[in-house]
Amino acid sequence: MFQGERYAYGFFDRVVAGRRFVGHGGGAPGMNGELAFEPNGGYVVVVLSNFDPPAAWQMAGFILIRLPALTSMQIR
């Protein structure tokens, strides 16, 4: 888990690069996945992997910190 991350009802709630994301992830040897969505924004990130964990978690983190900011017009 990330520092400051909360977990409830099977979903994490965390702040990445100053933005709030909610989601879920998991896996087993040979497969794993990660879902993260921005409730107050317009992004949903889904990563599925045929590699051992934490491959999807690492790729999702790589993507999340690089997402550009959206304007209020783009969110609608």
Rosetta constraint file for C-alpha pairs under 8 A:
AtomPair CA 1 CA 5 HARMONIC 6.36 0.50
AtomPair CA 2 CA 14 HARMONIC 7.39 0.50
AtomPair CA 4 CA 14 HARMONIC 6.76 0.50
AtomPair CA 4 CA 15 HARMONIC 7.77 0.50
AtomPair CA 5 CA 12 HARMONIC 6.67 0.50
AtomPair CA 5 CA 13 HARMONIC 5.84 0.50
AtomPair CA 5 CA 14 HARMONIC 4.62 0.50
AtomPair CA 5 CA 15 HARMONIC 7.36 0.50
AtomPair CA 6 CA 12 HARMONIC 5.58 0.50
AtomPair CA 6 CA 13 HARMONIC 5.10 0.50
AtomPair CA 6 CA 14 HARMONIC 6.38 0.50
AtomPair CA 7 CA 11 HARMONIC 5.63 0.50
AtomPair CA 7 CA 12 HARMONIC 4.33 0.50
AtomPair CA 7 CA 13 HARMONIC 6.13 0.50
AtomPair CA 8 CA 12 HARMONIC 6.50 0.50
AtomPair CA 10 CA 24 HARMONIC 6.71 0.50
AtomPair CA 11 CA 22 HARMONIC 6.44 0.50
AtomPair CA 11 CA 23 HARMONIC 5.12 0.50
AtomPair CA 11 CA 24 HARMONIC 4.99 0.50
AtomPair CA 12 CA 22 HARMONIC 5.51 0.50
AtomPair CA 12 CA 23 HARMONIC 5.44 0.50
AtomPair CA 12 CA 24 HARMONIC 6.06 0.50
AtomPair CA 13 CA 20 HARMONIC 7.15 0.50
AtomPair CA 13 CA 21 HARMONIC 5.95 0.50
AtomPair CA 13 CA 22 HARMONIC 4.58 0.50
AtomPair CA 13 CA 23 HARMONIC 6.93 0.50
AtomPair CA 14 CA 20 HARMONIC 5.74 0.50
AtomPair CA 14 CA 21 HARMONIC 5.51 0.50
AtomPair CA 14 CA 22 HARMONIC 6.50 0.50
AtomPair CA 15 CA 19 HARMONIC 5.15 0.50
AtomPair CA 15 CA 20 HARMONIC 4.39 0.50
AtomPair CA 15 CA 21 HARMONIC 6.06 0.50
AtomPair CA 16 CA 20 HARMONIC 6.40 0.50
AtomPair CA 16 CA 21 HARMONIC 7.08 0.50
AtomPair CA 16 CA 64 HARMONIC 6.93 0.50
AtomPair CA 16 CA 65 HARMONIC 6.45 0.50
AtomPair CA 17 CA 64 HARMONIC 7.92 0.50
AtomPair CA 17 CA 65 HARMONIC 5.73 0.50
AtomPair CA 19 CA 38 HARMONIC 7.61 0.50
AtomPair CA 20 CA 38 HARMONIC 6.00 0.50
AtomPair CA 20 CA 39 HARMONIC 7.34 0.50
AtomPair CA 20 CA 40 HARMONIC 7.63 0.50
AtomPair CA 21 CA 36 HARMONIC 5.88 0.50
AtomPair CA 21 CA 37 HARMONIC 5.33 0.50
AtomPair CA 21 CA 38 HARMONIC 4.59 0.50
AtomPair CA 21 CA 39 HARMONIC 6.78 0.50
AtomPair CA 22 CA 36 HARMONIC 5.45 0.50
AtomPair CA 22 CA 37 HARMONIC 5.42 0.50
AtomPair CA 22 CA 38 HARMONIC 6.39 0.50
AtomPair CA 22 CA 39 HARMONIC 7.17 0.50
AtomPair CA 23 CA 34 HARMONIC 7.55 0.50
AtomPair CA 23 CA 35 HARMONIC 5.07 0.50
AtomPair CA 23 CA 36 HARMONIC 4.26 0.50
AtomPair CA 23 CA 37 HARMONIC 6.09 0.50
AtomPair CA 24 CA 34 HARMONIC 5.98 0.50
AtomPair CA 24 CA 35 HARMONIC 5.26 0.50
AtomPair CA 24 CA 36 HARMONIC 6.71 0.50
AtomPair CA 25 CA 32 HARMONIC 7.51 0.50
AtomPair CA 25 CA 33 HARMONIC 5.49 0.50
AtomPair CA 25 CA 34 HARMONIC 4.11 0.50
AtomPair CA 25 CA 35 HARMONIC 5.99 0.50
AtomPair CA 25 CA 57 HARMONIC 7.38 0.50
AtomPair CA 26 CA 32 HARMONIC 5.62 0.50
AtomPair CA 26 CA 33 HARMONIC 5.71 0.50
AtomPair CA 26 CA 34 HARMONIC 6.64 0.50
AtomPair CA 26 CA 53 HARMONIC 7.86 0.50
AtomPair CA 27 CA 31 HARMONIC 5.59 0.50
AtomPair CA 27 CA 32 HARMONIC 3.76 0.50
AtomPair CA 27 CA 33 HARMONIC 6.21 0.50
AtomPair CA 27 CA 52 HARMONIC 7.56 0.50
AtomPair CA 27 CA 53 HARMONIC 6.16 0.50
AtomPair CA 28 CA 32 HARMONIC 6.17 0.50
AtomPair CA 28 CA 52 HARMONIC 6.60 0.50
AtomPair CA 28 CA 53 HARMONIC 6.71 0.50
AtomPair CA 29 CA 51 HARMONIC 7.33 0.50
AtomPair CA 29 CA 52 HARMONIC 4.82 0.50
AtomPair CA 29 CA 53 HARMONIC 6.87 0.50
AtomPair CA 30 CA 50 HARMONIC 5.39 0.50
AtomPair CA 30 CA 51 HARMONIC 4.74 0.50
AtomPair CA 30 CA 52 HARMONIC 4.55 0.50
AtomPair CA 30 CA 53 HARMONIC 7.66 0.50
AtomPair CA 31 CA 48 HARMONIC 7.70 0.50
AtomPair CA 31 CA 49 HARMONIC 5.53 0.50
AtomPair CA 31 CA 50 HARMONIC 4.38 0.50
AtomPair CA 31 CA 51 HARMONIC 5.15 0.50
AtomPair CA 31 CA 52 HARMONIC 5.50 0.50
AtomPair CA 31 CA 53 HARMONIC 6.92 0.50
AtomPair CA 32 CA 48 HARMONIC 6.10 0.50
AtomPair CA 32 CA 49 HARMONIC 5.35 0.50
AtomPair CA 32 CA 50 HARMONIC 6.69 0.50
AtomPair CA 32 CA 51 HARMONIC 6.91 0.50
AtomPair CA 32 CA 52 HARMONIC 6.61 0.50
AtomPair CA 32 CA 53 HARMONIC 5.76 0.50
AtomPair CA 32 CA 54 HARMONIC 7.38 0.50
AtomPair CA 32 CA 55 HARMONIC 7.27 0.50
AtomPair CA 32 CA 56 HARMONIC 6.05 0.50
AtomPair CA 33 CA 46 HARMONIC 7.42 0.50
AtomPair CA 33 CA 47 HARMONIC 5.48 0.50
AtomPair CA 33 CA 48 HARMONIC 4.37 0.50
AtomPair CA 33 CA 49 HARMONIC 6.03 0.50
AtomPair CA 33 CA 56 HARMONIC 5.29 0.50
AtomPair CA 33 CA 57 HARMONIC 7.17 0.50
AtomPair CA 34 CA 45 HARMONIC 7.87 0.50
AtomPair CA 34 CA 46 HARMONIC 5.75 0.50
AtomPair CA 34 CA 47 HARMONIC 5.20 0.50
AtomPair CA 34 CA 48 HARMONIC 6.63 0.50
AtomPair CA 34 CA 56 HARMONIC 5.79 0.50
AtomPair CA 34 CA 57 HARMONIC 5.89 0.50
AtomPair CA 34 CA 60 HARMONIC 6.75 0.50
AtomPair CA 35 CA 44 HARMONIC 7.45 0.50
AtomPair CA 35 CA 45 HARMONIC 5.79 0.50
AtomPair CA 35 CA 46 HARMONIC 4.61 0.50
AtomPair CA 35 CA 47 HARMONIC 6.62 0.50
AtomPair CA 35 CA 60 HARMONIC 8.00 0.50
AtomPair CA 36 CA 44 HARMONIC 5.84 0.50
AtomPair CA 36 CA 45 HARMONIC 5.16 0.50
AtomPair CA 36 CA 46 HARMONIC 6.57 0.50
AtomPair CA 36 CA 60 HARMONIC 7.89 0.50
AtomPair CA 37 CA 42 HARMONIC 7.97 0.50
AtomPair CA 37 CA 43 HARMONIC 5.73 0.50
AtomPair CA 37 CA 44 HARMONIC 4.23 0.50
AtomPair CA 37 CA 45 HARMONIC 6.15 0.50
AtomPair CA 38 CA 42 HARMONIC 6.32 0.50
AtomPair CA 38 CA 43 HARMONIC 5.52 0.50
AtomPair CA 38 CA 44 HARMONIC 6.51 0.50
AtomPair CA 41 CA 70 HARMONIC 7.28 0.50
AtomPair CA 41 CA 75 HARMONIC 6.17 0.50
AtomPair CA 42 CA 70 HARMONIC 7.32 0.50
AtomPair CA 42 CA 74 HARMONIC 7.79 0.50
AtomPair CA 42 CA 75 HARMONIC 5.28 0.50
AtomPair CA 45 CA 60 HARMONIC 7.00 0.50
AtomPair CA 45 CA 63 HARMONIC 7.92 0.50
AtomPair CA 45 CA 64 HARMONIC 7.73 0.50
AtomPair CA 46 CA 60 HARMONIC 7.45 0.50
AtomPair CA 47 CA 56 HARMONIC 5.53 0.50
AtomPair CA 47 CA 57 HARMONIC 7.84 0.50
AtomPair CA 47 CA 59 HARMONIC 7.19 0.50
AtomPair CA 47 CA 60 HARMONIC 6.29 0.50
AtomPair CA 48 CA 56 HARMONIC 6.06 0.50
AtomPair CA 49 CA 55 HARMONIC 6.74 0.50
AtomPair CA 49 CA 56 HARMONIC 5.71 0.50
AtomPair CA 51 CA 55 HARMONIC 6.24 0.50
AtomPair CA 53 CA 57 HARMONIC 7.36 0.50
AtomPair CA 54 CA 58 HARMONIC 6.04 0.50
AtomPair CA 55 CA 59 HARMONIC 6.27 0.50
AtomPair CA 56 CA 60 HARMONIC 6.02 0.50
AtomPair CA 57 CA 61 HARMONIC 6.20 0.50
AtomPair CA 58 CA 62 HARMONIC 6.25 0.50
AtomPair CA 59 CA 63 HARMONIC 6.28 0.50
AtomPair CA 60 CA 64 HARMONIC 6.00 0.50
AtomPair CA 61 CA 65 HARMONIC 6.34 0.50
AtomPair CA 62 CA 66 HARMONIC 6.80 0.50
AtomPair CA 63 CA 67 HARMONIC 6.45 0.50
AtomPair CA 70 CA 74 HARMONIC 6.04 0.50
AtomPair CA 70 CA 75 HARMONIC 6.69 0.50
AtomPair CA 71 CA 75 HARMONIC 6.62 0.50
AtomPair CA 72 CA 76 HARMONIC 6.82 0.50
